[in-house]
Amino acid sequence: MERALGLTRRILEVLTQHRLPAALVTQSALVVRDLDILSDLARQHLALVAIGITTLDPDPDPARSLEPRAASPKKRLQTIEILAKAGIPVTVMAAPMIPKLNDHELESILAQARNAGATGAGYVALRLPHELDEIFSAW
Protein backbone atom coordinates (compact mmCIF):
# COMPACT_ATOMS: atom_id res chain seq x y z
CA MET A 1 0.00 0.00 0.00
CA GLU A 2 2.78 2.43 0.88
CA ARG A 3 4.42 1.91 -2.53
CA ALA A 4 1.14 2.76 -4.24
CA LEU A 5 0.83 5.97 -2.23
CA GLY A 6 4.38 6.92 -3.15
CA LEU A 7 3.68 6.19 -6.80
CA THR A 8 0.55 8.35 -6.82
CA ARG A 9 2.52 11.22 -5.34
CA ARG A 10 5.32 10.82 -7.87
CA ILE A 11 2.82 10.82 -10.73
CA LEU A 12 1.21 14.00 -9.37
CA GLU A 13 4.66 15.60 -9.11
CA VAL A 14 5.38 14.80 -12.77
CA LEU A 15 2.00 16.19 -13.78
CA THR A 16 2.77 19.39 -11.86
CA GLN A 17 6.21 19.70 -13.47
CA HIS A 18 4.75 19.46 -16.95
CA ARG A 19 1.54 21.40 -16.20
CA LEU A 20 -0.67 18.43 -17.09
CA PRO A 21 -4.18 18.00 -15.68
CA ALA A 22 -5.02 15.45 -13.01
CA ALA A 23 -8.43 14.00 -12.23
CA LEU A 24 -8.60 11.57 -9.33
CA VAL A 25 -11.58 9.35 -8.59
CA THR A 26 -11.48 7.73 -5.17
CA GLN A 27 -13.40 6.47 -2.16
CA SER A 28 -10.38 6.99 0.05
CA ALA A 29 -9.68 9.77 2.49
CA LEU A 30 -5.96 9.27 1.86
CA VAL A 31 -6.16 11.69 -1.06
CA VAL A 32 -5.57 14.49 1.45
CA ARG A 33 -1.97 13.26 1.85
CA ASP A 34 -1.25 14.96 -1.48
CA LEU A 35 -3.12 18.14 -0.62
CA ASP A 36 -0.06 20.30 -1.30
CA ILE A 37 0.41 19.01 -4.86
CA LEU A 38 -3.31 18.97 -5.63
CA SER A 39 -3.63 22.55 -4.36
CA ASP A 40 -0.79 23.63 -6.61
CA LEU A 41 -2.43 21.94 -9.61
CA ALA A 42 -5.81 23.44 -8.68
CA ARG A 43 -4.35 26.96 -8.62
CA GLN A 44 -3.40 26.33 -12.25
CA HIS A 45 -6.90 24.93 -12.99
CA LEU A 46 -5.37 21.49 -13.55
CA ALA A 47 -6.89 19.37 -10.78
CA LEU A 48 -10.20 17.74 -9.95
CA VAL A 49 -11.02 15.13 -7.33
CA ALA A 50 -14.16 13.00 -7.45
CA ILE A 51 -15.17 11.31 -4.21
CA GLY A 52 -17.53 8.35 -4.44
CA ILE A 53 -20.32 8.06 -1.89
CA THR A 54 -22.83 5.22 -2.08
CA THR A 55 -24.72 5.72 1.16
CA LEU A 56 -24.87 8.06 4.14
CA ASP A 57 -26.76 5.58 6.27
CA PRO A 58 -25.51 6.03 9.87
CA ASP A 59 -25.56 2.25 10.29
CA PRO A 60 -22.09 1.16 9.09
CA ASP A 61 -23.30 -2.19 7.74
CA PRO A 62 -24.71 -0.98 4.38
CA ALA A 63 -21.57 1.01 3.56
CA ARG A 64 -19.32 -1.85 4.62
CA SER A 65 -21.35 -4.32 2.54
CA LEU A 66 -21.42 -2.12 -0.57
CA GLU A 67 -17.84 -0.87 -0.32
CA PRO A 68 -15.62 -3.02 1.83
CA ARG A 69 -12.32 -1.40 2.82
CA ALA A 70 -13.46 2.08 1.68
CA ALA A 71 -13.43 5.08 4.00
CA SER A 72 -16.64 5.64 5.96
CA PRO A 73 -19.22 7.94 4.35
CA LYS A 74 -18.67 10.49 7.14
CA LYS A 75 -14.92 10.45 6.47
CA ARG A 76 -15.55 10.98 2.75
CA LEU A 77 -17.71 14.05 3.46
CA GLN A 78 -14.89 15.38 5.65
CA THR A 79 -12.47 14.72 2.79
CA ILE A 80 -14.67 16.73 0.42
CA GLU A 81 -14.63 19.59 2.92
CA ILE A 82 -10.84 19.50 3.35
CA LEU A 83 -10.24 19.44 -0.41
CA ALA A 84 -12.75 22.21 -1.10
CA LYS A 85 -11.28 24.46 1.61
CA ALA A 86 -7.87 23.93 -0.01
CA GLY A 87 -9.27 25.28 -3.28
CA ILE A 88 -9.45 21.94 -5.06
CA PRO A 89 -12.58 21.40 -7.17
CA VAL A 90 -14.47 18.40 -5.83
CA THR A 91 -17.19 16.35 -7.46
CA VAL A 92 -19.27 13.76 -5.63
CA MET A 93 -19.98 10.50 -7.42
CA ALA A 94 -23.14 8.89 -6.05
CA ALA A 95 -22.43 5.45 -7.35
CA PRO A 96 -23.70 2.92 -7.69
CA MET A 97 -27.31 3.88 -7.07
CA ILE A 98 -29.15 0.60 -6.69
CA PRO A 99 -32.95 0.71 -7.00
CA LYS A 100 -34.72 -0.09 -3.72
CA LEU A 101 -31.42 -0.32 -1.87
CA ASN A 102 -29.87 3.14 -1.80
CA ASP A 103 -31.47 5.19 -4.60
CA HIS A 104 -33.69 6.93 -2.03
CA GLU A 105 -30.50 8.54 -0.63
CA LEU A 106 -29.46 10.31 -3.84
CA GLU A 107 -30.84 13.74 -2.92
CA SER A 108 -29.37 13.59 0.58
CA ILE A 109 -25.94 12.53 -0.71
CA LEU A 110 -25.93 15.40 -3.21
CA ALA A 111 -27.12 17.96 -0.63
CA GLN A 112 -24.62 16.92 2.04
CA ALA A 113 -21.77 16.82 -0.47
CA ARG A 114 -22.72 20.31 -1.68
CA ASN A 115 -22.78 21.51 1.93
CA ALA A 116 -19.29 20.05 2.38
CA GLY A 117 -18.03 21.98 -0.65
CA ALA A 118 -18.56 19.77 -3.68
CA THR A 119 -19.21 21.81 -6.82
CA GLY A 120 -20.06 18.96 -9.17
CA ALA A 121 -21.97 15.71 -9.03
CA GLY A 122 -22.58 12.56 -10.95
CA TYR A 123 -24.28 9.25 -10.40
CA VAL A 124 -24.34 5.77 -11.83
CA ALA A 125 -27.53 3.75 -11.68
CA LEU A 126 -27.00 0.02 -11.41
CA ARG A 127 -29.53 -2.03 -13.30
CA LEU A 128 -29.38 -5.77 -12.82
CA PRO A 129 -31.00 -8.22 -15.23
CA HIS A 130 -33.87 -10.22 -13.76
CA GLU A 131 -31.73 -13.37 -13.95
CA LEU A 132 -29.51 -11.98 -11.18
CA ASP A 133 -32.37 -11.17 -8.80
CA GLU A 134 -31.91 -14.25 -6.61
CA ILE A 135 -28.12 -13.95 -6.50
CA PHE A 136 -28.23 -10.26 -5.62
CA SER A 137 -30.98 -10.72 -3.03
CA ALA A 138 -28.99 -13.50 -1.34
CA TRP A 139 -25.91 -11.25 -1.28
ZADOMAR-6420 format. One line per 2 residues: their letters; for each residue y, z, x of N, C-alpha, C, O. Coordinates in nm, 4 decimals. Example, Ala and Ser with C-alpha at 12.3 -4.5 7.8 and 13.67 -1.06 7.14 Angstrom:
2
as> -0.5690,0.7800,1.3190,-0.4500,0.7800,1.2300,-0.3300,0.7800,1.3200,-0.3319,0.8465,1.4236; -0.2250,0.7080,1.2850,-0.1060,0.7140,1.3670,0.0030,0.7870,1.2900,0.1138,0.8039,1.3409;
***
This chain:
139
me> -0.1195,0.0000,0.0830,0.0000,0.0000,0.0000,0.1255,0.0000,0.0871,0.2209,-0.0724,0.0586; 0.1256,0.0793,0.1910,0.2434,0.0881,0.2782,0.2735,-0.0456,0.3445,0.3900,-0.0815,0.3615;
ra> 0.1690,-0.1198,0.3823,0.1910,-0.2528,0.4420,0.2593,-0.3449,0.3433,0.3491,-0.4208,0.3799; 0.2167,-0.3384,0.2170,0.2764,-0.4239,0.1143,0.4237,-0.3905,0.0962,0.5065,-0.4804,0.0814;
lg> 0.4569,-0.2621,0.0973,0.5968,-0.2227,0.0830,0.6791,-0.2728,0.2000,0.7919,-0.3186,0.1819; 0.6231,-0.2645,0.3204,0.6918,-0.3149,0.4379,0.7106,-0.4659,0.4302,0.8153,-0.5177,0.4690;
lt> 0.6112,-0.5354,0.3811,0.6189,-0.6801,0.3684,0.7263,-0.7207,0.2674,0.8029,-0.8137,0.2925; 0.7322,-0.6526,0.1552,0.8350,-0.6821,0.0553,0.9735,-0.6650,0.1163,1.0617,-0.7485,0.0960;
rr> 0.9918,-0.5594,0.1892,1.1222,-0.5342,0.2520,1.1555,-0.6438,0.3529,1.2684,-0.6926,0.3576; 1.0572,-0.6817,0.4329,1.0818,-0.7874,0.5325,1.1173,-0.9193,0.4648,1.2048,-0.9917,0.5122;
il> 1.0508,-0.9505,0.3558,1.0823,-1.0733,0.2821,1.2252,-1.0665,0.2293,1.3002,-1.1634,0.2409; 1.2633,-0.9528,0.1714,1.3997,-0.9370,0.1212,1.5023,-0.9493,0.2346,1.6104,-1.0047,0.2146;
ev> 1.4692,-0.8983,0.3519,1.5596,-0.9110,0.4664,1.5791,-1.0572,0.5061,1.6906,-1.0995,0.5365; 1.4709,-1.1333,0.5056,1.4803,-1.2765,0.5381,1.5631,-1.3490,0.4324,1.6465,-1.4331,0.4659;
lt> 1.5407,-1.3172,0.3068,1.6191,-1.3784,0.1996,1.7675,-1.3480,0.2170,1.8520,-1.4352,0.1964; 1.7991,-1.2245,0.2549,1.9386,-1.1855,0.2766,1.9987,-1.2639,0.3937,2.1107,-1.3142,0.3848;
qh> 1.9236,-1.2736,0.5024,1.9704,-1.3471,0.6210,2.0074,-1.4904,0.5880,2.1067,-1.5434,0.6380; 1.9282,-1.5514,0.5048,1.9462,-1.6946,0.4745,2.0166,-1.7192,0.3414,2.0246,-1.8325,0.2941;
rl> 2.0681,-1.6102,0.2810,2.1400,-1.6196,0.1541,2.0576,-1.6928,0.0474,2.1071,-1.7828,-0.0204; 1.9325,-1.6525,0.0344,1.8431,-1.7095,-0.0666,1.8262,-1.6099,-0.1811,1.8262,-1.4890,-0.1579;
pa> 1.8120,-1.6584,-0.3031,1.8003,-1.5676,-0.4180,1.6650,-1.4971,-0.4232,1.5639,-1.5476,-0.3744; 1.6670,-1.3796,-0.4835,1.5453,-1.3006,-0.5021,1.5385,-1.2536,-0.6464,1.6349,-1.1988,-0.6998;
al> 1.4248,-1.2753,-0.7080,1.3996,-1.2226,-0.8428,1.2690,-1.1453,-0.8358,1.1640,-1.2021,-0.8061; 1.2757,-1.0165,-0.8630,1.1569,-0.9326,-0.8597,1.1182,-0.8952,-1.0014,1.2035,-0.8612,-1.0833;
vt> 0.9890,-0.9017,-1.0296,0.9347,-0.8587,-1.1585,0.8352,-0.7480,-1.1258,0.7412,-0.7686,-1.0490; 0.8565,-0.6312,-1.1844,0.7730,-0.5172,-1.1480,0.7618,-0.4170,-1.2624,0.8415,-0.4175,-1.3562;
qs> 0.6616,-0.3320,-1.2520,0.6471,-0.2164,-1.3399,0.6611,-0.0892,-1.2569,0.6406,0.0215,-1.3066; 0.6956,-0.1064,-1.1327,0.6994,0.0046,-1.0383,0.8405,0.0572,-1.0179,0.9378,-0.0182,-1.0189;
al> 0.8490,0.1863,-0.9997,0.9769,0.2492,-0.9676,1.0063,0.2397,-0.8182,1.1164,0.2731,-0.7743; 0.9093,0.1948,-0.7409,0.9266,0.1859,-0.5960,1.0284,0.0803,-0.5542,1.0688,0.0759,-0.4380;
vv> 1.0696,-0.0036,-0.6465,1.1686,-0.1058,-0.6156,1.2986,-0.0432,-0.5649,1.3737,-0.1079,-0.4919; 1.3252,0.0797,-0.6021,1.4488,0.1450,-0.5567,1.4471,0.1740,-0.4066,1.5520,0.2027,-0.3490;
rd> 1.3319,0.1674,-0.3429,1.3256,0.1853,-0.1972,1.4076,0.0785,-0.1247,1.4568,0.1020,-0.0143; 1.4220,-0.0371,-0.1861,1.4955,-0.1476,-0.1254,1.6322,-0.1662,-0.1907,1.6867,-0.2765,-0.1933;
ld> 1.6856,-0.0581,-0.2425,1.8143,-0.0618,-0.3118,1.9256,-0.1180,-0.2232,2.0108,-0.1932,-0.2705; 1.9248,-0.0821,-0.0967,2.0297,-0.1299,-0.0062,2.0288,-0.2819,0.0072,2.1341,-0.3455,0.0011;
il> 1.9119,-0.3397,0.0251,1.9014,-0.4856,0.0406,1.9301,-0.5548,-0.0920,2.0020,-0.6547,-0.0962; 1.8741,-0.5020,-0.1997,1.8970,-0.5632,-0.3310,2.0447,-0.5569,-0.3694,2.0972,-0.6506,-0.4295;
sd> 2.1111,-0.4479,-0.3352,2.2549,-0.4357,-0.3634,2.3339,-0.5403,-0.2865,2.4267,-0.6015,-0.3395; 2.2956,-0.5599,-0.1606,2.3627,-0.6612,-0.0788,2.3431,-0.7997,-0.1400,2.4387,-0.8764,-0.1514;
la> 2.2207,-0.8319,-0.1791,2.1936,-0.9608,-0.2433,2.2705,-0.9728,-0.3753,2.3236,-1.0792,-0.4068; 2.2761,-0.8651,-0.4513,2.3445,-0.8675,-0.5812,2.4941,-0.8929,-0.5641,2.5545,-0.9633,-0.6451;
rq> 2.5540,-0.8365,-0.4601,2.6963,-0.8617,-0.4346,2.7236,-1.0102,-0.4109,2.8341,-1.0587,-0.4348; 2.6219,-1.0809,-0.3639,2.6331,-1.2247,-0.3403,2.5801,-1.3058,-0.4593,2.5672,-1.4279,-0.4515;
hl> 2.5497,-1.2364,-0.5686,2.4930,-1.2989,-0.6895,2.3588,-1.3662,-0.6601,2.3299,-1.4752,-0.7096; 2.2781,-1.2989,-0.5787,2.1493,-1.3553,-0.5374,2.0300,-1.2675,-0.5729,1.9200,-1.2910,-0.5229;
al> 2.0491,-1.1669,-0.6579,1.9372,-1.0777,-0.6894,1.9279,-1.0507,-0.8379,2.0284,-1.0451,-0.9087; 1.8052,-1.0341,-0.8831,1.7741,-0.9947,-1.0201,1.6434,-0.9175,-1.0154,1.5499,-0.9558,-0.9451;
va> 1.6377,-0.8089,-1.0903,1.5133,-0.7330,-1.1018,1.4771,-0.7240,-1.2488,1.5598,-0.6872,-1.3322; 1.3526,-0.7579,-1.2799,1.3004,-0.7454,-1.4158,1.1986,-0.6321,-1.4168,1.1029,-0.6323,-1.3393;
ig> 1.2199,-0.5372,-1.5037,1.1306,-0.4210,-1.5167,1.0518,-0.4355,-1.6463,1.1099,-0.4481,-1.7541; 0.9203,-0.4336,-1.6353,0.8349,-0.4437,-1.7533,0.8158,-0.3099,-1.8211,0.7871,-0.2094,-1.7560;
it> 0.8319,-0.3093,-1.9520,0.8065,-0.1887,-2.0319,0.7270,-0.2318,-2.1547,0.7713,-0.3169,-2.2318; 0.6102,-0.1726,-2.1720,0.5224,-0.2077,-2.2832,0.5356,-0.1111,-2.3997,0.5219,-0.1499,-2.5157;
tl> 0.5621,0.0143,-2.3681,0.5723,0.1163,-2.4716,0.6643,0.2279,-2.4238,0.6771,0.2525,-2.3039; 0.7274,0.2941,-2.5182,0.8056,0.4140,-2.4874,0.7467,0.5353,-2.5588,0.8101,0.6404,-2.5684;
dp> 0.6268,0.5191,-2.6076,0.5575,0.6275,-2.6762,0.5551,0.7504,-2.5859,0.5110,0.7410,-2.4714; 0.6020,0.8670,-2.6351,0.6032,0.9875,-2.5512,0.4630,1.0360,-2.5137,0.4465,1.1080,-2.4152;
dp> 0.3633,0.9971,-2.5910,0.2247,1.0293,-2.5561,0.1862,0.9379,-2.4394,0.1941,0.8158,-2.4533; 0.1451,0.9929,-2.3253,0.1164,0.9089,-2.2086,-0.0075,0.8207,-2.2222,-0.0242,0.7265,-2.1447;
dp> -0.0944,0.8490,-2.3187,-0.2188,0.7735,-2.3298,-0.1997,0.6237,-2.3559,-0.2644,0.5431,-2.2891; -0.1141,0.5831,-2.4498,-0.0984,0.4382,-2.4709,-0.0493,0.3651,-2.3456,-0.1012,0.2588,-2.3115;
ar> 0.0487,0.4205,-2.2783,0.1012,0.3562,-2.1574,-0.0070,0.3494,-2.0496,-0.0235,0.2471,-1.9832; -0.0796,0.4586,-2.0333,-0.1853,0.4620,-1.9323,-0.2963,0.3627,-1.9652,-0.3530,0.3006,-1.8753;
sl> -0.3273,0.3475,-2.0939,-0.4316,0.2536,-2.1346,-0.3870,0.1088,-2.1155,-0.4643,0.0251,-2.0688; -0.2619,0.0797,-2.1518,-0.2119,-0.0567,-2.1420,-0.1791,-0.0964,-1.9982,-0.1973,-0.2119,-1.9597;
ep> -0.1315,-0.0021,-1.9201,-0.0870,-0.0324,-1.7841,-0.1288,0.0766,-1.6866,-0.0465,0.1561,-1.6412; -0.2565,0.0792,-1.6554,-0.3017,0.1826,-1.5620,-0.2330,0.1663,-1.4269,-0.2099,0.0544,-1.3812;
ra> -0.2015,0.2754,-1.3653,-0.1397,0.2821,-1.2324,0.0070,0.2382,-1.2295,0.0671,0.2352,-1.1221; 0.0655,0.2045,-1.3432,0.2078,0.1683,-1.3461,0.2908,0.2957,-1.3633,0.2412,0.3982,-1.4101;
as> 0.4169,0.2868,-1.3248,0.5083,0.4004,-1.3428,0.5196,0.4322,-1.4919,0.5016,0.3443,-1.5763; 0.5492,0.5567,-1.5234,0.5639,0.5958,-1.6635,0.6829,0.5216,-1.7253,0.7758,0.4837,-1.6540;
pk> 0.6803,0.5011,-1.8560,0.7938,0.4355,-1.9218,0.9265,0.5064,-1.8942,1.0283,0.4404,-1.8732; 0.9264,0.6384,-1.8941,1.0488,0.7144,-1.8666,1.1004,0.6837,-1.7256,1.2205,0.6669,-1.7047;
kr> 1.0088,0.6766,-1.6305,1.0453,0.6469,-1.4917,1.1017,0.5045,-1.4808,1.1930,0.4796,-1.4020; 1.0478,0.4127,-1.5590,1.0984,0.2749,-1.5548,1.2393,0.2663,-1.6118,1.3222,0.1910,-1.5607;
lq> 1.2675,0.3426,-1.7174,1.4047,0.3465,-1.7707,1.5003,0.4049,-1.6666,1.6127,0.3571,-1.6512; 1.4554,0.5078,-1.5958,1.5379,0.5654,-1.4891,1.5614,0.4634,-1.3777,1.6697,0.4581,-1.3195;
ti> 1.4603,0.3831,-1.3489,1.4724,0.2792,-1.2470,1.5753,0.1751,-1.2885,1.6560,0.1312,-1.2066; 1.5728,0.1355,-1.4150,1.6729,0.0415,-1.4667,1.8125,0.0991,-1.4456,1.9036,0.0287,-1.4021;
ei> 1.8283,0.2267,-1.4767,1.9590,0.2923,-1.4633,2.0057,0.2953,-1.3173,2.1220,0.2669,-1.2886; 1.9163,0.3293,-1.2268,1.9503,0.3346,-1.0840,1.9917,0.1964,-1.0338,2.0929,0.1822,-0.9652;
la> 1.9132,0.0953,-1.0683,1.9443,-0.0413,-1.0244,2.0773,-0.0882,-1.0815,2.1600,-0.1439,-1.0093; 2.0979,-0.0657,-1.2105,2.2215,-0.1103,-1.2755,2.3434,-0.0413,-1.2145,2.4457,-0.1057,-1.1916;
ka> 2.3336,0.0881,-1.1883,2.4458,0.1609,-1.1278,2.4759,0.1115,-0.9870,2.5883,0.1252,-0.9387; 2.3750,0.0537,-0.9209,2.3933,-0.0010,-0.7865,2.4465,-0.1444,-0.7913,2.4642,-0.2083,-0.6876;
gi> 2.4718,-0.1944,-0.9129,2.5281,-0.3284,-0.9265,2.4257,-0.4406,-0.9271,2.4610,-0.5575,-0.9114; 2.3003,-0.4059,-0.9448,2.1936,-0.5064,-0.9449,2.1646,-0.5460,-1.0893,2.1349,-0.4595,-1.1717;
pv> 2.1726,-0.6747,-1.1217,2.1401,-0.7169,-1.2578,1.9940,-0.6846,-1.2911,1.9030,-0.7144,-1.2137; 1.9743,-0.6237,-1.4070,1.8399,-0.5825,-1.4474,1.8081,-0.6418,-1.5841,1.8894,-0.6386,-1.6765;
tv> 1.6891,-0.6951,-1.5934,1.6349,-0.7464,-1.7185,1.5158,-0.6593,-1.7551,1.4418,-0.6153,-1.6671; 1.4970,-0.6342,-1.8831,1.3762,-0.5635,-1.9266,1.2803,-0.6682,-1.9830,1.3198,-0.7564,-2.0592;
ma> 1.1548,-0.6563,-1.9443,1.0503,-0.7423,-1.9984,0.9621,-0.6563,-2.0885,0.8849,-0.5735,-2.0401; 0.9738,-0.6761,-2.2178,0.8891,-0.6045,-2.3138,0.7623,-0.6876,-2.3277,0.7544,-0.7805,-2.4081;
ap> 0.6640,-0.6513,-2.2473,0.5454,-0.7355,-2.2428,0.4244,-0.6556,-2.1959,0.4358,-0.5702,-2.1079; 0.3109,-0.6832,-2.2537,0.2922,-0.7688,-2.3702,0.3204,-0.6923,-2.4993,0.2957,-0.5720,-2.5083;
mi> 0.3713,-0.7620,-2.5964,0.3879,-0.7075,-2.7309,0.2622,-0.7472,-2.8082,0.2339,-0.8653,-2.8282; 0.1892,-0.6468,-2.8502,0.0602,-0.6691,-2.9150,0.0737,-0.6315,-3.0624,0.0990,-0.5154,-3.0947;
pk> 0.0568,-0.7298,-3.1525,0.0711,-0.7001,-3.2954,-0.0126,-0.5797,-3.3372,-0.1292,-0.5666,-3.3000; 0.0497,-0.4925,-3.4153,-0.0090,-0.3717,-3.4721,-0.0377,-0.2629,-3.3690,-0.0849,-0.1549,-3.4047;
ln> -0.0102,-0.2898,-3.2433,-0.0323,-0.1875,-3.1417,0.1011,-0.1354,-3.0878,0.1252,-0.0147,-3.0884; 0.1869,-0.2250,-3.0415,0.3143,-0.1797,-2.9868,0.4325,-0.2670,-3.0288,0.5455,-0.2406,-2.9875;
dh> 0.4091,-0.3693,-3.1092,0.5189,-0.4599,-3.1471,0.6284,-0.3884,-3.2266,0.7436,-0.4319,-3.2266; 0.5928,-0.2795,-3.2939,0.6930,-0.2031,-3.3689,0.7946,-0.1343,-3.2758,0.8983,-0.0868,-3.3220;
el> 0.7652,-0.1291,-3.1464,0.8537,-0.0630,-3.0503,0.9562,-0.1572,-2.9866,1.0436,-0.1122,-2.9126; 0.9463,-0.2860,-3.0144,1.0306,-0.3836,-2.9458,1.1791,-0.3491,-2.9517,1.2460,-0.3474,-2.8484;
es> 1.2314,-0.3216,-3.0711,1.3741,-0.2915,-3.0844,1.4133,-0.1664,-3.0063,1.5197,-0.1626,-2.9445; 1.3297,-0.0664,-3.0087,1.3590,0.0578,-2.9370,1.3577,0.0351,-2.7856,1.4440,0.0861,-2.7142;
il> 1.2602,-0.0410,-2.7373,1.2535,-0.0712,-2.5940,1.3803,-0.1439,-2.5507,1.4407,-0.1096,-2.4491; 1.4200,-0.2441,-2.6282,1.5396,-0.3209,-2.5930,1.6651,-0.2334,-2.5967,1.7495,-0.2422,-2.5075;
aq> 1.6772,-0.1496,-2.6990,1.7955,-0.0633,-2.7117,1.8028,0.0385,-2.5980,1.9090,0.0584,-2.5391; 1.6909,0.1024,-2.5674,1.6924,0.2038,-2.4617,1.7142,0.1408,-2.3240,1.7798,0.1995,-2.2380;
ar> 1.6596,0.0229,-2.3041,1.6819,-0.0465,-2.1766,1.8288,-0.0866,-2.1636,1.8873,-0.0751,-2.0560; 1.8878,-0.1334,-2.2730,2.0306,-0.1676,-2.2716,2.1135,-0.0431,-2.2408,2.2070,-0.0486,-2.1610;
na> 2.0795,0.0676,-2.3033,2.1515,0.1928,-2.2776,2.1370,0.2385,-2.1326,2.2252,0.3058,-2.0794; 2.0268,0.2022,-2.0695,2.0045,0.2378,-1.9292,2.0765,0.1420,-1.8342,2.0896,0.1708,-1.7153;
ga> 2.1232,0.0279,-1.8866,2.1983,-0.0647,-1.8026,2.1431,-0.2048,-1.7928,2.2009,-0.2891,-1.7243; 2.0324,-0.2316,-1.8597,1.9775,-0.3681,-1.8561,2.0742,-0.4641,-1.9243,2.1327,-0.4320,-2.0278;
tg> 2.0901,-0.5814,-1.8657,2.1813,-0.6818,-1.9214,2.1078,-0.8039,-1.9728,2.1696,-0.8954,-2.0272; 1.9770,-0.8064,-1.9561,1.8960,-0.9168,-2.0059,1.7656,-0.8632,-2.0606,1.7265,-0.7499,-2.0329;
ag> 1.6987,-0.9466,-2.1391,1.5714,-0.9035,-2.1970,1.4825,-1.0233,-2.2240,1.5287,-1.1355,-2.2449; 1.3547,-0.9954,-2.2227,1.2557,-1.0946,-2.2580,1.1347,-1.0241,-2.3143,1.1204,-0.9026,-2.3002;
yv> 1.0490,-1.0990,-2.3772,0.9253,-1.0395,-2.4276,0.8153,-1.1441,-2.4249,0.8412,-1.2644,-2.4216; 0.6937,-1.0960,-2.4262,0.5769,-1.1831,-2.4341,0.4890,-1.1271,-2.5440,0.4445,-1.0125,-2.5378;
al> 0.4646,-1.2095,-2.6446,0.3750,-1.1678,-2.7530,0.2323,-1.2072,-2.7151,0.2063,-1.3201,-2.6737; 0.1430,-1.1140,-2.7297,0.0025,-1.1406,-2.7002,-0.0677,-1.1732,-2.8307,-0.0668,-1.0939,-2.9249;
rl> -0.1277,-1.2890,-2.8349,-0.2031,-1.3299,-2.9532,-0.3470,-1.3494,-2.9106,-0.3772,-1.4324,-2.8248; -0.4348,-1.2725,-2.9709,-0.5765,-1.2824,-2.9383,-0.6494,-1.3642,-3.0440,-0.6231,-1.3487,-3.1632;
ph> -0.7400,-1.4504,-3.0020,-0.8215,-1.5234,-3.0996,-0.9087,-1.4260,-3.1786,-0.9452,-1.3193,-3.1292; -0.9409,-1.4638,-3.3002,-1.0221,-1.3764,-3.3872,-1.1548,-1.3378,-3.3220,-1.2079,-1.2302,-3.3495;
el> -1.2085,-1.4238,-3.2364,-1.3372,-1.3953,-3.1726,-1.3312,-1.2694,-3.0853,-1.4339,-1.2060,-3.0607; -1.2124,-1.2336,-3.0390,-1.1978,-1.1179,-2.9511,-1.1655,-0.9893,-3.0260,-1.1490,-0.8842,-2.9641;
de> -1.1564,-0.9963,-3.1574,-1.1166,-0.8804,-3.2372,-1.2044,-0.7578,-3.2096,-1.1524,-0.6484,-3.1872; -1.3351,-0.7750,-3.2110,-1.4254,-0.6610,-3.1910,-1.4142,-0.6064,-3.0492,-1.4137,-0.4849,-3.0295;
if> -1.4053,-0.6940,-2.9516,-1.3955,-0.6497,-2.8115,-1.2656,-0.5727,-2.7913,-1.2663,-0.4654,-2.7310; -1.1544,-0.6258,-2.8405,-1.0256,-0.5621,-2.8230,-1.0195,-0.4292,-2.8970,-0.9685,-0.3303,-2.8444;
sa> -1.0719,-0.4273,-3.0194,-1.0716,-0.3027,-3.0983,-1.1529,-0.1946,-3.0287,-1.1132,-0.0780,-3.0290; -1.2668,-0.2315,-2.9688,-1.3498,-0.1340,-2.8987,-1.2766,-0.0820,-2.7744,-1.2894,0.0352,-2.7388;
w> -1.2018,-0.1677,-2.7103,-1.1252,-0.1278,-2.5906,-1.0171,-0.0303,-2.6295,-0.9415,0.0155,-2.5438;
***
